[in-house]
Amino acid sequence: MKRLMGLDVGDATIGVAVSDLMKITAQGVKTIRRESIKKDLEELERIIKEKEVDTIIVGLPKNMNGTLGPQGEKVIKFTEKLKEKIDIQIQFWDERLSTVAAERSLLQGDVSRKKRKQVIDMLAATIILQGYLDSNRNK
């Protein structure tokens, strides 16, 4: 059995989460500080091999009216580069409000501003992946 990976791709960081082997729950793995596309892809490839991932769920940021904005286009371009480097199935997941939900969750947990900044993208990736897992389980 293989795992799913969830990604929250931003300009400065990439939040990474993976599913358990039964594809029921999502756990945060890390936040990658973006340096260069080459290093970003190498780090993702390392995690994919280590965690035995066969599918990636990429959060696609859309505007509230459902259209694709500049950030969504950046995520699509990044995903195309990822697909060129790693032959793996990739699906997009509407991630509207995932970062808002992550921020709310961290605030409710009384997590300090500094600590929130370090984990918010990883938590957003976890929320994206968990949403995908829950949606597929209910089908």
N, C-alpha and C positions, 0 to 999 in steps of 0.2 A: 504494500500500500504506500501511496505517496501523499504528500501534504500539499495544501494550497498556501500561497504566499499573498499577503495583502500589502500594497504599497500606497503611501500618501506622498506623492512627488511634489516638492516645492522648489523654489529657486535656491534656497540655502541648505535645505535638508531633505532627506527621504526617510519617512517613517516606514519601518518594516515590521510585519507581524506574520506568524505562520499558524496554520491549523494543527490540531492534534491529528493523529493517524486516522481516526474515525470521522474526521471532518465535522465535528460537533462544536468545538470551541476554538476561538482565536486567542493567541498569546502574543504580546509584544516581544520583539526580538531586540531591536536597537533603532537608534536614529543615526543615519549616516550623514555626516557633515559633508556637503558637496564641495569637491575640489576641482575635479575635471571630469568630463564625460567618461574618459578612459578609466580613471580610478573608481568612479561611481559604478560602472558596469562590472569591473573586476570584483569589487566588494559584493555586489549582488550575486554574481556568478559563484563566488565562494560560499555564500549563505545558501544558495539554491542547492549546491552539491552537498554541503554539510547537513542540511535539513531534509534532503531528499524531496525536493519540490518538483511537481510536474505541471502545475498551472499557477499563473500569477493573476491576481485580481487587482487592477489598477484603479484607484479612485479618480474619476473624471469630474473635475469641477465644472459645474454648469451654472449659468445665471439662474436666478429664481424663476424666470419665465421659460427655462428649459433650453435656452440657446447656449451655444458655446462661445466663451469669451477668450481673451488673450491667454489666460492661464491654462484653459482647457486645451488650446492649440499647442502650448509648450509641452503639456503632458503627453499629447499624442506624438509629437516629434521625439520626445525622450523614449517613449514606448517603441517607436519604430527602430530607434538605434539599439534598444535592448533586444528586440527581435532579430536584428541583424547579427548581434554578437552571440546570442544564446537561442538555440532552437527549442522553444518552449511555448506552450499554449498561453495566450494572454487574453483576458477579457476585461472590459471596462465596467465599472460600477458607479452609478450616480452617487457622488459623495457630497452633495449639497448638505451643509450643516454638520458634517462629521467633525470638523475642527471646533465648531461651536459646542457640540455635544461633549467633545473631549475637554474643552476649557471648563464647561459647567461641572463636569464630573470631578475635575481636579480642584476646582473652587470649593465644591461641596466636601471634598476630602481634606480641605484646609491645607493644601500643598502650597508651599512658598512660591513666590513669583519666579525666583531663580530656578527652582526645581521644575516648575511647570514648563518653563521654556525648554528645558532639557528633554522632557518626555512627551510633550504635547503631540508631536508628529507621529511618534510611535503609537501613542494611544489612538490617534485619528486612524492610523493604518489598522489597528485592532478593531475599531468600530466599523470601518469599511468592510473588513473581512468577515466580521461576525454578522453584519447585515446580509452579506452575500450568503453565508452558510445558513442563516435562519430562513432566508427566502427560498433556498433550494430544498431545505428540509420540509417546508410546508407545501411543496408541489406534489 
